[in-house]
Amino acid sequence: MTPLQRRTVTAVLVCHFVSAFAALGLPPFFAVILEKSFHSDEAYLVGGFYIVPPLFAALAGPWWGAWADRIGKKISLLRAQLGLAASFLLAGLSDSPWMFFLALILQGILGGTFAASNAYLATVVSGTQLSRCLTWTQGSARAALASAPAVFGPFMAWDSPVRIYCYLAVLPLLAALLLWRLPEISPAPATETKDSLGSVPGDGALFRLCALQFALIFATVATFPYFIPFAQESFSDLSATLAGLLFGLPHLIYLLSAVPLSRWLQPVRPELTLMLGFGFLAAALVGQALASTPALLGFGRVSMGLAMTACFIALHSLMARAAHHRTAGRTFGRLDSSSKWAGVAAGLAAGFVAQSLNLQAPFLLGAAVVVIAALCSAIRARFPLLSGNP
């Protein structure tokens, strides 16, 4: 990278971490906010609070992506940061659960900093460098997911913890101020990039990429809501603190292993890495469901983290291959939308199978989804004519 590219990438990653830190830090405390700020005991609302932002982000993502390609990636990124700040301010001023719902809807519609950051990065770097940057943006989100709840926990003693959102609104505003000084890079002449089968990435290739990402996000998110209850039900002597540490272990593994694994896997075809990663991820999920000791459960979490990291690295390589300079907004808008739909679907499906069957079921459901995705990818690679490729 040139010095300008390095400074630009660093600024975008820092700003993305700041916005992710603000957006992901408070959702684990929605139940506390509902009780202490709104004096409500309607616990069912917490599930709605979780679903609303990703649901509306999934609906708005493709539209914002197309808008970014027409107007400019930098303007789109600034729009996302300012939209996040506005929704946070409204959330902090909420005096009822329904006003808070409206703020979360606006967060989903006006946010989208992840897709906007990736689209802007696609105008700064390309190829292997872009693939690494996508791995870093994923890492910044996971770092925020792992660290923010611990930072915000002490503030839950406030009389009205929802007011924290007012202070958090400053973070995306500062990010927008920093991003304002970055260069607006004009689109270069469009170039065609060929995939492993020799075809130019188009709607079909993008749809397959969205489907693969959907499977990965679904499989991992399906276990999130019920992991701690599952761990404590399986091992009665397991403390809540240790269960929480086990919950965050895959995210920590991603942060520690993403860079070395990227270098190690670089010579390997990403399609092969993804299929093998799906297989290992399925095994790790089944292993957790069947774990007979906390140590085996911990081993399953570490294995899940490594498999998840390898899958994301492969996906990022495929995304970098598919991201054309002129259409990066559309590409990452659709990809981000598919990940949000996966999160919503995983949450709903996990709740259904956990209630209908048991707390092991979300793990087995996630394993089944990635096994199906791996088999479909293997069939397409072995018999390309079946997918319509000559």
Number of C-alpha atoms within 10 A of each C-alpha: 10 8 8 12 14 12 13 19 23 14 17 24 24 15 25 26 26 20 32 23 25 27 23 17 21 22 15 16 16 19 19 20 23 23 15 18 20 18 13 15 11 11 12 9 16 18 13 12 19 18 20 21 25 27 20 21 26 26 17 20 29 22 15 26 28 19 17 25 19 14 10 21 29 22 16 25 28 22 20 26 29 24 23 30 29 21 25 30 20 21 26 21 17 21 15 14 20 12 15 22 19 17 24 25 21 22 26 25 24 24 30 29 25 23 28 32 27 29 31 26 25 26 24 21 21 17 16 15 16 23 23 21 23 26 23 20 23 23 22 23 21 22 18 21 22 22 14 19 18 11 12 16 13 9 14 16 10 13 11 19 22 26 21 20 21 19 13 21 25 19 22 29 20 17 23 21 15 15 20 14 10 15 12 15 12 12 14 10 9 10 9 14 16 13 13 13 10 10 13 15 17 12 10 12 15 19 16 12 20 23 17 24 22 25 24 26 23 27 30 24 20 27 25 16 15 20 21 22 13 19 27 16 12 19 15 8 10 14 13 13 10 14 20 13 15 22 20 18 21 25 24 20 19 25 20 15 14 24 16 9 15 20 11 10 14 14 8 10 13 21 19 16 20 25 23 16 25 28 19 22 30 26 19 25 27 21 20 26 21 16 18 12 13 19 10 14 21 19 18 25 24 20 22 27 26 25 26 27 28 27 26 26 29 26 24 23 24 22 22 24 21 24 25 24 23 22 22 27 33 25 29 29 28 26 25 28 27 26 23 25 22 27 24 22 19 26 22 14 18 27 20 14 16 17 11 10 11 12 23 22 23 32 27 22 22 26 27 17 17 26 21 14 22 23 14 14 19 15 13 15 16 10 12 14 10 11 11 9 11 9
